[in-house]
Each structure stands twice: as structure tokens, then as C-alpha cells.
Amino acid sequence: LIGFAFVCYFGASYEQLYFAWYIKDKDRSGPVRACLLVYLVIMIGLYGLAYLLPIPGWISASLENKFYCIGDPSFKLGTSFMVLATVDSGNLYEMYRTTEALADRLSKLIKTAKVPILGTDVSGKISMWNAKAEELTGISQQDAMNLPLLSLVHESDKEHVSMTMQRAFDNNETCSAEFAIDPKGIQSAVADPAKLKKAILISSATPLVDNNGNVSEVVLICCDLTEVSCYKESEAHKSQLMSMVSHELRSPLHGIISIADMLLESETIEKRKQRLRSVCNCSKRLLELVSNIMEMASLSENKNGAHTILHNDPTELPKIIEEVVLLVSGSVDKRGKPYVTPETRLINNVTSLPVIEADAHRCTQVFYNLVTNACKFTKQGSITVASDTDPAGQWVEISVSDTGVGIAKENVKKIFEPFKQVDSSKARCAEGIGLGLAIAHEVVHLHGGELRVDSEEDVGTTFTVRLPTLMVDRNTVCRESWSVLAPRPPIMPPSAPRINTSQSEGLVSNRVRPLLLSVDDSEVNQQAVTGSLGKHYVVHTVMSGQEALAFLETCNALPEVILLDNMMPVMTGIDVCREVRKTHGKLELPIVMYSAAGDVKTMMEAFNAGCNDFLVKPVDQKIMVAKLQLAREMSAIHIRSMGG
């Protein structure tokens, strides 16, 4: 029995020692657990000796009892300490390993992040710089570390960035800042200055707190706005280019149309008249094309964050539809053929509708485009314009239905895209560049409405416009408010004698026609003005704003009205208008401005500068004469009221 006990004891001890050695490097806190097992084996061995030695009489029974009395509690106490030490050290080691793994993962995340991440210490020097920041700016991590962050920031943004960082350090709050990286000031501090690049960043500055609760570092997690900034810049350049192109195209067209109309009135030979009509028609078609492209560019800017201003007019849609139907019924295409063929009926079934808030001009544009589009693709049958209204008064609908060629299902989504046309042999016979429906769609969307299309090939198409009765909250302006956009300048007594219809001096030379001062830098436009207005006025032309001001200072008699172009070099028409208004009131010396740029912003600037009226090139001769006459009559009424 004793031999069997010893065999079992040594077998168990060997197994425990082997296990302890095996787990030494396999488990967390392995050495501590191995020590525990060794301790257990030694203590059990001592117990075995204390039990066996009294048998042969090597030790006394009393000594054995003393060993048990002292050794047993000591063994249990030591075992408890070892178990506690094993658990505590195991937990600590596990926490250490977890923290280390998280730190390693965070470090890898920062290094491999697809956004630039950088950090600064309390002194403002860079303490963190990841690979994306290096790629974006061309500054290596080695070169960036310990550089002052502000040395990389563009001069115009340094104050803003400095205040943002100060708030993060002082108030322990997350702040945001947008700034430009311009590393030209650190070229001598980097290894390869040729790699340096500019960048635009928007950042979230997050403070890091140490064990004492103090902010030790601020981390900036950034987003690269370089491409966005370049896009905005290109959009601004595009708008400027479009404005310039519009002016450079509209101004010559104004001259061509005016001179052609003038020649057409005086021409007696029918063959020449036909040629002049062709010139006028081609010019007007080109003008329409330019206007549509400019309109689409303006509406596209609205998608990119700009705001297209709508007029808030009390709009009666039945009247607009009636005008559109009447206009289209009498219109012809580029071949001189009527839009509405003899085999097609254009039917107006629009009933009474409530007055809605809308931009009346834009609505006319929408329905004109829809009706003319239906005419292009309907060679026989009918085109019907109908209406519907919401019983609750929230919306109204106008539908334009035709019995034309229809649209294939796969092409329905394309028709509202700019410059897109249905790609079929039936459709390609129609004129146009594919902007009418795109403009209509955008205008309806700006009103907060909806433009739907239902079509079946070889059956017909129905376009339905739904508009809210009240305009959505967008940039709007009331037409009625235009007259009070700027305070009326004080009425001043005439500072120079007025040329009347019975007597004049200098340039008037006893003529009964009133004097008109034409200010335009285009010789062709001046010829057109002289030719079209020469019957009504003595036209004095000057080619710049400076010449106009010089003429007004030296003339013996003021002109009765000034026709002033806006887009001129050195001094614009608006600048000229401001200078004139310093000495002459609006009713003393009327100014009618005209320009190829007919956007609302330009008009508002012109009215604020003091002009009496504003015309958009090309201007119909009859409209120009009427506008100038109205300005003169208002001035004459003022002069009579002043006793002049």
C-alpha cells in the first residue's frame, strides 16, 4: 500500500510539473501559475514525508503532529496568496495585452486612414502626421514632426486656426476649422521641396486628455476639400465665361438684328427683303439658342449651391395658356412652315383656375416649351392643353397631350437631361438642341412642383405640370418691389438748361428732335442705335463711360435721355450711372440702361445705381422707343411741376 501511494504521488507530481512547464509560455501569466503548481508539488511532498517518516521511527509522532499543526494552515495560506497573485497578475496582464492591441490597432488606423490626420502638442508643434497627410501635402512624416502647424497654414487662415487650437486646448472642446495648407514657407526645412503641394482642408480638432485631466494634445481629423475648392473655382470661372460669351454674342446679335430690321423697313425690292428676313430669322434663332444655353447654365448653378431668383407674381395660368396657344398657332419653324400643321388641331381646354404664386415669365417659358415640343412631334391628330385643380386648393395641374410619335420607355428618363434628344429616326427630323424640356423640368422643380410624362410609342405623349398654389420657401422677389429697391435720390433743380422742342444749342442746332446721348463701346451697336432712333432723336454717340461724363460736364445743354450700355471696359454703365446721379437726379436726367446680361442681380445693381429703366439686348426697336419716350415724359412732368 505504501509503495502504491508513493507511485501515485510521484506520478501526480510529475504530471503537474510537466503541465506547469507546458503552460509557462502558452497562457497569460504562465510563470506565476507554474510557480503555483511547483509550490503545490513541494508542499504535498513535504506532507508525504511527514506521513512516512514516523513509520520507521525516524521522527516522533509528536513532531509529526506539530508539522501538521503548523504546516497545514501555512500551506493553505500560501496557496491562497499564490491563487490571488495568479488571478490579479493574470487580469493585469490581460488588460495590458488588450490595451497594447488597441493602441496598435489605433496606430495602424491613423497610419492607413484615407483622410489626413495630424496632431499638435501644447506648444503648437506637429506631433502626429499620417500617410494621407503626407500624400496630400508632399511633406514626409519625418519632415513634418516638430514643425509649427501654423508654418504650414496659409497666411489668411493663420488667425482662424490659431483661435481654433486655443479653444481646443483651453476649453477642452471639439472645434472645426477650414484652412489652406501652403507649405512655401517651409521649403528650406524639408528634404524634397519639389514634392510640396497646396491643399484645402476642413478639420475637426479634438483634444486628448492625460491622466491628470489636462489637454496634452489636439488631434485634427481632416477632410480634403482641394478638389471641391477647385470645382467651386472652376464653376466661378465658368459663370464668368458664360457671362462674357453671352455678352459677346448678344451684343453683335443686337447690332445685326437692329440693322437688318432698319434695312428691311427701307427696302423696296422684294428679293432683297426676303434675304433680309432670312438674316433676321437666323439671328433670332441664334439669339434663342444663346438664351436657352444661358438659361440652362443659370439653372444648373442652382443645383451646385447657387440660388436662382424667382419672381413671386400673382399668376393666372389660363391667361398664360391662352397667350401661348395663340402665339404657337401663328408661329413658324426655321423652314417657314407653321408649328401647327393643317392636319393637327391645337385645343385649349383649360378651365378656370385659382390665381397662384409663381414666376409668370418662367411659367410662360415652361408651357411654351411643352406646347412647341408637342407640335414638333405631332404631324396629324391633336394637341390638347387641359387643367385640373386640387379640391383642397393646394395645387393646380396643366397637361399637354398629343397624338404624336410617342417616346420609348427606355428613353423617357433621358428627355429631361440637357442636350439629350430621343435617338430615333422619327425624332431626329425635329429641330432643336434638346434644352426645352430640361429647362421646363428645372423651372417646375424650382417652384416646388412636379413635371411628369406618360408616353406610348406611336400613340402619343402627355406632359403634366403640377404647381403649388403657394410658392415654396426659395429666393423670390416681387416685381412690384423693383421700383423701391433703392431709395429715390433727392430731386435736384436742373443744373443746366434743358433742350426743348423749339430751340436747342450746340449739337441740336435748331432741330425739333430731342437730344439723346448713346453710350456704348460697340461701333456696330452705335450704328444700330443711330439708324433706329435717328427719326426720333438727335443721337450723340460716345464710346466709353469717361467720354460720357466728360460730355455731360462740357455740354451747353443736357440731353433729354441717356441710353447707357452696361458692359464696357474700364468703367461699366453702372459706374457711370452712379457718377451721374451725384449731380443729376433720376427725374432731371433719365437714364435707360441696356445690356446683354439680363440677370436679376445686374438689374438690381442698375436700379440701385439710379437708372430709370433696364432693357436686355437685343432690344426690339419699338420697345426701345417706347421706353425712352416714357422716361422723357416722366422727366417733363417733373420739370413742369418744378416750374421749368
PEDA-V150790 format. One record per pair of residues at least 24 apart in sequence whose C-alpha atoms are under 7 Angstrom apart, sorted by sequence separation. I is the first residue (numbers start at 1). GAP is how many residues later the second one is. D is the distance in Angstrom with one decimal. If there is no record, write none. Layout:
BEGIN
i->I gap->GAP d->D
i->I gap->GAP d->D
END
This chain:
BEGIN
i->124 gap->24 d->5.7
i->125 gap->24 d->5.8
i->178 gap->24 d->4.1
i->200 gap->24 d->6.2
i->201 gap->24 d->5.4
i->378 gap->24 d->6.7
i->447 gap->24 d->6.1
i->448 gap->24 d->5.8
i->513 gap->24 d->5.0
i->514 gap->24 d->5.9
i->515 gap->24 d->6.0
i->516 gap->24 d->6.1
i->517 gap->24 d->6.0
i->518 gap->24 d->6.3
i->519 gap->24 d->5.9
i->520 gap->24 d->6.3
i->544 gap->24 d->6.9
i->586 gap->24 d->6.5
i->124 gap->25 d->6.2
i->177 gap->25 d->5.7
i->178 gap->25 d->6.2
i->200 gap->25 d->5.1
i->378 gap->25 d->6.2
i->379 gap->25 d->6.8
i->416 gap->25 d->6.5
i->447 gap->25 d->6.4
i->513 gap->25 d->5.9
i->519 gap->25 d->6.3
i->153 gap->26 d->6.9
i->154 gap->26 d->5.4
i->177 gap->26 d->5.4
i->200 gap->26 d->4.6
i->257 gap->26 d->6.5
i->378 gap->26 d->4.0
i->519 gap->26 d->6.9
i->545 gap->26 d->5.6
i->586 gap->26 d->6.6
i->153 gap->27 d->5.9
i->154 gap->27 d->5.7
i->176 gap->27 d->5.4
i->177 gap->27 d->6.7
i->199 gap->27 d->5.3
i->377 gap->27 d->5.3
i->378 gap->27 d->6.7
i->545 gap->27 d->6.8
i->564 gap->27 d->6.9
i->566 gap->27 d->6.7
i->13 gap->28 d->5.7
i->153 gap->28 d->4.7
i->154 gap->28 d->5.1
i->176 gap->28 d->4.4
i->374 gap->28 d->6.1
i->377 gap->28 d->6.1
i->545 gap->28 d->6.8
i->561 gap->28 d->6.2
i->562 gap->28 d->6.3
i->563 gap->28 d->6.1
i->564 gap->28 d->6.1
i->565 gap->28 d->5.7
i->566 gap->28 d->6.4
i->567 gap->28 d->6.7
i->152 gap->29 d->5.5
i->153 gap->29 d->5.6
i->175 gap->29 d->5.7
i->176 gap->29 d->5.8
i->371 gap->29 d->6.7
i->519 gap->29 d->6.6
i->560 gap->29 d->6.5
i->561 gap->29 d->5.1
i->562 gap->29 d->4.7
i->563 gap->29 d->5.1
i->564 gap->29 d->4.6
i->565 gap->29 d->5.1
i->566 gap->29 d->5.4
i->581 gap->29 d->6.5
i->152 gap->30 d->5.6
i->174 gap->30 d->6.7
i->175 gap->30 d->5.1
i->253 gap->30 d->6.3
i->370 gap->30 d->7.0
i->508 gap->30 d->6.6
i->561 gap->30 d->5.9
i->562 gap->30 d->6.1
i->563 gap->30 d->5.9
i->564 gap->30 d->6.2
i->565 gap->30 d->5.6
i->152 gap->31 d->4.9
i->174 gap->31 d->5.5
i->175 gap->31 d->6.9
i->545 gap->31 d->5.7
i->578 gap->31 d->5.1
i->43 gap->32 d->6.9
i->174 gap->32 d->4.7
i->318 gap->32 d->6.2
i->574 gap->32 d->5.6
i->577 gap->32 d->5.9
i->578 gap->32 d->6.7
i->173 gap->33 d->7.0
i->174 gap->33 d->6.6
i->318 gap->33 d->7.0
i->577 gap->33 d->6.3
i->151 gap->34 d->6.7
i->173 gap->34 d->6.8
i->253 gap->34 d->6.9
i->318 gap->34 d->6.7
i->577 gap->34 d->6.6
i->151 gap->35 d->7.0
i->172 gap->35 d->6.0
i->318 gap->35 d->6.8
i->340 gap->35 d->5.9
i->344 gap->35 d->6.3
i->349 gap->35 d->6.9
i->350 gap->35 d->6.3
i->574 gap->35 d->6.2
i->339 gap->36 d->5.8
i->343 gap->36 d->6.7
i->344 gap->36 d->4.5
i->345 gap->36 d->6.5
i->346 gap->36 d->6.0
i->347 gap->36 d->6.1
i->348 gap->36 d->6.1
i->349 gap->36 d->5.7
i->350 gap->36 d->4.6
i->351 gap->36 d->6.4
i->592 gap->36 d->7.0
i->168 gap->37 d->6.8
i->250 gap->37 d->6.9
i->339 gap->37 d->6.9
i->343 gap->37 d->4.7
i->344 gap->37 d->4.8
i->345 gap->37 d->4.6
i->346 gap->37 d->4.9
i->347 gap->37 d->4.7
i->348 gap->37 d->5.0
i->349 gap->37 d->4.7
i->350 gap->37 d->4.9
i->168 gap->38 d->6.9
i->169 gap->38 d->6.6
i->341 gap->38 d->6.2
i->343 gap->38 d->6.4
i->344 gap->38 d->5.1
i->345 gap->38 d->6.1
i->346 gap->38 d->6.1
i->347 gap->38 d->6.2
i->348 gap->38 d->6.6
i->168 gap->39 d->5.9
i->316 gap->39 d->5.0
i->315 gap->40 d->5.5
i->316 gap->40 d->6.8
i->314 gap->41 d->6.2
i->315 gap->41 d->5.3
i->590 gap->41 d->5.9
i->314 gap->42 d->5.8
i->315 gap->42 d->6.0
i->517 gap->42 d->6.1
i->590 gap->42 d->6.9
i->172 gap->43 d->6.8
i->314 gap->43 d->5.1
i->315 gap->43 d->5.9
i->516 gap->43 d->5.4
i->246 gap->44 d->6.9
i->313 gap->44 d->5.6
i->314 gap->44 d->6.6
i->320 gap->44 d->6.1
i->324 gap->44 d->5.8
i->328 gap->44 d->6.9
i->515 gap->44 d->4.9
i->516 gap->44 d->6.1
i->517 gap->44 d->6.6
i->518 gap->44 d->6.1
i->519 gap->44 d->6.2
i->520 gap->44 d->6.6
i->312 gap->45 d->5.8
i->313 gap->45 d->5.4
i->315 gap->45 d->5.7
i->515 gap->45 d->5.8
i->516 gap->45 d->5.3
i->517 gap->45 d->4.8
i->518 gap->45 d->4.8
i->519 gap->45 d->4.9
i->520 gap->45 d->5.2
i->590 gap->45 d->6.9
i->36 gap->46 d->6.0
i->169 gap->46 d->5.9
i->312 gap->46 d->5.3
i->313 gap->46 d->5.5
i->514 gap->46 d->6.4
i->516 gap->46 d->5.8
i->517 gap->46 d->6.1
i->518 gap->46 d->6.1
i->519 gap->46 d->6.0
i->143 gap->47 d->5.5
i->311 gap->47 d->6.8
i->312 gap->47 d->5.5
i->313 gap->47 d->6.2
i->521 gap->47 d->6.1
i->587 gap->47 d->6.8
i->588 gap->47 d->6.0
i->311 gap->48 d->4.7
i->407 gap->48 d->5.7
i->408 gap->48 d->6.6
i->587 gap->48 d->4.8
i->310 gap->49 d->5.8
i->406 gap->49 d->5.6
i->407 gap->49 d->5.9
i->408 gap->49 d->5.6
i->406 gap->50 d->5.2
i->407 gap->50 d->5.2
i->506 gap->50 d->6.6
i->406 gap->51 d->4.1
i->505 gap->51 d->6.7
i->587 gap->51 d->6.4
i->405 gap->52 d->5.9
i->406 gap->52 d->5.3
i->505 gap->52 d->6.7
i->33 gap->53 d->6.1
i->405 gap->53 d->4.5
i->406 gap->53 d->5.9
i->32 gap->54 d->5.8
i->376 gap->54 d->6.0
i->404 gap->54 d->6.6
i->405 gap->54 d->6.4
i->406 gap->54 d->4.4
i->404 gap->55 d->6.5
i->405 gap->55 d->5.9
i->406 gap->55 d->5.3
i->403 gap->56 d->5.8
i->404 gap->56 d->4.7
i->138 gap->57 d->4.9
i->139 gap->57 d->6.3
i->403 gap->57 d->4.1
i->404 gap->57 d->7.0
i->138 gap->58 d->4.5
i->402 gap->58 d->5.4
i->403 gap->58 d->6.7
i->499 gap->58 d->6.0
i->137 gap->59 d->5.8
i->138 gap->59 d->5.8
i->402 gap->59 d->5.5
i->498 gap->59 d->5.8
i->499 gap->59 d->6.7
i->29 gap->60 d->6.5
i->137 gap->60 d->4.8
i->401 gap->60 d->5.7
i->402 gap->60 d->6.5
i->497 gap->60 d->5.4
i->498 gap->60 d->5.8
i->499 gap->60 d->6.9
i->29 gap->61 d->5.2
i->137 gap->61 d->6.2
i->401 gap->61 d->4.2
i->496 gap->61 d->6.1
i->497 gap->61 d->6.7
i->499 gap->61 d->6.9
i->28 gap->62 d->6.0
i->137 gap->62 d->6.5
i->400 gap->62 d->5.5
i->401 gap->62 d->6.4
i->496 gap->62 d->6.3
i->136 gap->63 d->6.9
i->399 gap->63 d->6.6
i->400 gap->63 d->5.2
i->29 gap->64 d->6.8
i->399 gap->64 d->5.5
i->400 gap->64 d->6.5
i->28 gap->65 d->6.8
i->399 gap->65 d->4.2
i->28 gap->66 d->6.9
i->398 gap->66 d->5.8
i->399 gap->66 d->6.2
i->369 gap->67 d->5.4
i->397 gap->67 d->6.7
i->398 gap->67 d->5.2
i->369 gap->68 d->6.7
i->397 gap->68 d->5.5
i->398 gap->68 d->6.7
i->397 gap->69 d->4.4
i->396 gap->70 d->5.7
i->397 gap->70 d->6.4
i->369 gap->71 d->6.9
i->395 gap->71 d->6.6
i->396 gap->71 d->5.6
i->561 gap->71 d->6.5
i->395 gap->72 d->5.6
i->396 gap->72 d->6.5
i->560 gap->72 d->6.5
i->395 gap->73 d->4.2
i->396 gap->73 d->6.8
i->366 gap->74 d->4.6
i->394 gap->74 d->5.9
i->395 gap->74 d->5.1
i->394 gap->75 d->5.7
i->362 gap->81 d->6.8
i->532 gap->89 d->6.7
i->492 gap->92 d->6.8
i->492 gap->93 d->5.9
i->122 gap->94 d->6.2
i->491 gap->94 d->5.6
i->494 gap->94 d->6.4
i->121 gap->95 d->6.2
i->122 gap->95 d->6.2
i->490 gap->95 d->6.6
i->121 gap->96 d->4.5
i->489 gap->96 d->6.2
i->120 gap->97 d->5.7
i->121 gap->97 d->6.5
i->489 gap->97 d->7.0
i->119 gap->98 d->6.7
i->120 gap->98 d->5.5
i->119 gap->99 d->5.5
i->120 gap->99 d->6.6
i->119 gap->100 d->4.2
i->118 gap->101 d->5.8
i->119 gap->101 d->5.7
i->118 gap->102 d->5.3
i->117 gap->103 d->5.7
i->118 gap->103 d->6.8
i->117 gap->104 d->4.7
i->116 gap->105 d->6.4
i->117 gap->105 d->6.0
i->116 gap->106 d->5.3
i->115 gap->107 d->6.2
i->116 gap->107 d->6.7
i->115 gap->108 d->5.9
i->357 gap->112 d->5.8
i->356 gap->113 d->4.5
i->357 gap->113 d->5.1
i->358 gap->113 d->6.3
i->356 gap->114 d->6.2
i->357 gap->114 d->5.5
i->486 gap->121 d->6.9
i->485 gap->122 d->7.0
i->486 gap->122 d->4.9
i->485 gap->123 d->6.4
i->292 gap->143 d->6.8
i->296 gap->143 d->6.1
i->299 gap->143 d->6.7
i->312 gap->164 d->5.9
i->310 gap->165 d->6.4
i->311 gap->165 d->5.2
i->312 gap->165 d->5.8
i->313 gap->165 d->6.5
i->309 gap->166 d->5.1
i->310 gap->166 d->4.6
i->311 gap->166 d->4.8
i->312 gap->166 d->5.0
i->309 gap->167 d->5.3
i->310 gap->167 d->6.4
i->311 gap->167 d->5.4
i->307 gap->168 d->6.7
i->311 gap->168 d->6.3
i->255 gap->269 d->5.6
i->259 gap->269 d->5.3
i->262 gap->269 d->6.8
i->255 gap->270 d->4.8
i->258 gap->270 d->5.6
i->262 gap->270 d->6.3
i->255 gap->273 d->5.6
i->251 gap->345 d->6.2
i->250 gap->346 d->5.5
i->247 gap->349 d->4.9
i->246 gap->350 d->6.7
i->247 gap->350 d->6.3
i->243 gap->354 d->6.9
i->254 gap->363 d->5.9
i->254 gap->364 d->4.1
i->253 gap->365 d->6.6
i->254 gap->365 d->6.8
i->251 gap->366 d->6.6
i->250 gap->367 d->6.2
i->250 gap->368 d->6.4
END
